[in-house]
Amino acid sequence: MKKILAVIFAAVMIVTFATGVVAAAGNSDLVAPCWNYMDSIEVNMTFSGNVGTATATITRIYGVTTNIEATLSVYEQDGSDWVFVDSASGSSARTLFLELDFDAESGVTYKAVVDVTAYGEDGSESDSSSRTKTCP
């Protein structure tokens, strides 16, 4: 009886493990960056009347990141081109927050792009993130 229960238990464990692996492998929409010195990059854009505000928040990995440098730039769409509007830069050994106000026009699409370089004792890494939004 113990052998039968052991075989059934082993079969249940194998089926359970295989199902989890197939489910994880089937999710091709999941994209998660794997950084050494950055925990997250967030870019947002809001509008209030004819004023747009772009923000970027870059968080460090505590105890690993020594410095973060970033530039937040805003572009205005002109046909198929993106025209530079303004930018702001900064650096921090902790969480870095950048904010940029710009003149906005109703119906025009804007793109906020943050370019980040994070440093640690063993080197550095760079990445960027963006947010596109149309002024209401």
Secondary structure, DSSP 8 states (H G I E B T S, - for coil): -HHHHHHHHHHHHHHHHHHHHHHHHT-TT------SSEEEEEEEEEEETTEEEEEEEEEE-TTTEEEEEEEEEEEEEETTEEEEEEEEEEEESS-EEEEEEEE--TT-EEEEEEEEEEEETTEEEEEEEEEEEE--
